[in-house]
Amino acid sequence: MQTSPHPLDPLLSRRSTGALEDPAPEGADLDLILEAGLCAPDHGRLRPWHFVLIRGDARAALGDCLAAAIKARDRQAPQAQLDRIRAWALRTPLLIGVGARIRPDHAVPEIEQLLSAGAAAMNMLNAIHLLGYGGMWVTGANTYDPKVNAALGFEAPSRLVGFLAVGTAKTPTAGTTAPAGRPDRLAHVVEWRGALR
Ligand SMILES: Cc1cc2nc3c(=O)[nH]c(=O)nc-3n(C[C@H](O)[C@H](O)[C@H](O)COP(=O)(O)O)c2cc1C
């Protein structure tokens, strides 16, 4: 039986993937992805989100920065761990550092400024998928490391909310309907009628 495409199919079929290769989005495609980030909801028009593009030779510098941060946190960090993080930065076609320039004394609470940056990251992930590229939101201890944050322009109280690893998925990640493996809707949704039992 032929079923017609549903407008939400592209949204429901998004999957993350870290198995990426060239090409990365650039030019008009990259502009659109960044524009999608700028469409994130934002309480108070604070525009807290900022995006740092890391590509080409800068990826080696990012790898060095991440490895140095690991080493500074743990002098005993094995060389293999440092090599792995450098290799990850080098092989990822495009990295987008997503952060929030936090205004701590603003009436809009910090959590809302951070959530807005998270929404920008999600909008970009969806745009990456809708344009036929692959991506994944990655954090880990380096995302919360003050030295890494400072290197990317997010001195406290501003902060990174993560990196988007972006490129072309090595294997297709999307079908045309919600993929298997998504949680049961009923486990996450209740109808509130005044009291939960
Ligand atoms: C804020 C945030 C941080 C994440 N950090 C990592 C990470 O550091 N490493 C990782 O393997 N997955 C991380 N993930 C999970 C992946 O980005 C991805 O969502 C997960 O693999 C599930 O895939 P899906 O998006 O297709 O459901 C993170 C997700 C979020 C929302």
The ligand as an SDF file (V2000), in Angstrom:
LIG
                    3D

 31 33  0  0  0  0  0  0  0  0999 V2000
   23.2040   17.8630   25.4190 C   0  0  0  0  0  0  0  0  0  0  0  0
   23.5850   16.5480   24.7990 C   0  0  0  0  0  0  0  0  0  0  0  0
   24.8860   16.0920   24.8980 C   0  0  0  0  0  0  0  0  0  0  0  0
   25.2720   14.8830   24.3370 C   0  0  0  0  0  0  0  0  0  0  0  0
   26.5700   14.4660   24.4350 N   0  0  0  0  0  0  0  0  0  0  0  0
   26.9340   13.2930   23.8980 C   0  0  0  0  0  0  0  0  0  0  0  0
   28.2930   12.8610   23.9450 C   0  0  0  0  0  0  0  0  0  0  0  0
   29.1670   13.5530   24.4610 O   0  0  0  0  0  0  0  0  0  0  0  0
   28.6010   11.6600   23.4200 N   0  0  0  0  0  0  0  0  0  0  0  0
   27.6470   10.8690   22.8360 C   0  0  0  0  0  0  0  0  0  0  0  0
   27.9790    9.7810   22.3690 O   0  0  0  0  0  0  0  0  0  0  0  0
   26.3570   11.2680   22.7310 N   0  0  0  0  0  0  0  0  0  0  0  0
   25.9870   12.4670   23.2450 C   0  0  0  0  0  0  0  0  0  0  0  0
   24.6940   12.8800   23.1630 N   0  0  0  0  0  0  0  0  0  0  0  0
   23.6970   11.9890   22.5240 C   0  0  0  0  0  0  0  0  0  0  0  0
   23.7150   12.0790   21.0170 C   0  0  0  0  0  0  0  0  0  0  0  0
   23.8680   13.4220   20.5720 O   0  0  0  0  0  0  0  0  0  0  0  0
   22.4090   11.5220   20.4220 C   0  0  0  0  0  0  0  0  0  0  0  0
   21.3200   12.3060   20.7970 O   0  0  0  0  0  0  0  0  0  0  0  0
   22.1800   10.0910   20.8690 C   0  0  0  0  0  0  0  0  0  0  0  0
   23.2040    9.2910   20.3450 O   0  0  0  0  0  0  0  0  0  0  0  0
   20.8170    9.5570   20.4170 C   0  0  0  0  0  0  0  0  0  0  0  0
   20.6730    9.6450   19.0260 O   0  0  0  0  0  0  0  0  0  0  0  0
   19.3720   10.2790   18.3770 P   0  0  0  0  0  0  0  0  0  0  0  0
   19.5710   11.7860   18.4200 O   0  0  0  0  0  0  0  0  0  0  0  0
   19.3550    9.7300   16.9980 O   0  0  0  0  0  0  0  0  0  0  0  0
   18.2130    9.8390   19.2000 O   0  0  0  0  0  0  0  0  0  0  0  0
   24.3040   14.0940   23.6720 C   0  0  0  0  0  0  0  0  0  0  0  0
   22.9910   14.5680   23.5550 C   0  0  0  0  0  0  0  0  0  0  0  0
   22.6330   15.7690   24.1120 C   0  0  0  0  0  0  0  0  0  0  0  0
   21.2200   16.2620   23.9650 C   0  0  0  0  0  0  0  0  0  0  0  0
  1  2  1  0
  2  3  1  0
  2 30  2  0
  3  4  2  0
  4  5  1  0
  4 28  1  0
  5  6  2  0
  6  7  1  0
  6 13  1  0
  7  8  2  0
  7  9  1  0
  9 10  1  0
 10 11  2  0
 10 12  1  0
 12 13  2  0
 13 14  1  0
 14 15  1  0
 14 28  1  0
 15 16  1  0
 16 17  1  0
 16 18  1  0
 18 19  1  0
 18 20  1  0
 20 21  1  0
 20 22  1  0
 22 23  1  0
 23 24  1  0
 24 25  2  0
 24 26  1  0
 24 27  1  0
 28 29  2  0
 29 30  1  0
 30 31  1  0
M  END
$$$$
